[in-house]
Amino acid sequence: MEKEKEFAIHQKVRVIAVPPYVKTAEPMPILRPPDAIALGEVGTVLDRRPGGYWGVRFAKGAFLMDAQYLEAAEDN
């Protein structure tokens, strides 16, 4: 079994695969189409959520992302 990815709060992460849909990171999450985020887009980790999700802030807002769609982004 593969070890689950861990990220630090405020860490930069990159989208490595676009999920079929994304959920907003609001108290009442809303499903959004996958084009709300782009492949390769870099965001900032806000927090860890139940169910293995990460709250990540992107240009178009904050979304709940499963770790399988993210990787640590290198600081350039």
Secondary structure as UniProt FT lines:
FT   TURN            9..10
FT   STRAND          12..15
FT   STRAND          22..24
FT   STRAND          31..32
FT   HELIX           34..36
FT   TURN            39..40
FT   STRAND          42..49
FT   TURN            50..52
FT   STRAND          53..58
FT   TURN            59..60
FT   STRAND          61..66
FT   HELIX           67..69
FT   STRAND          70..72
//
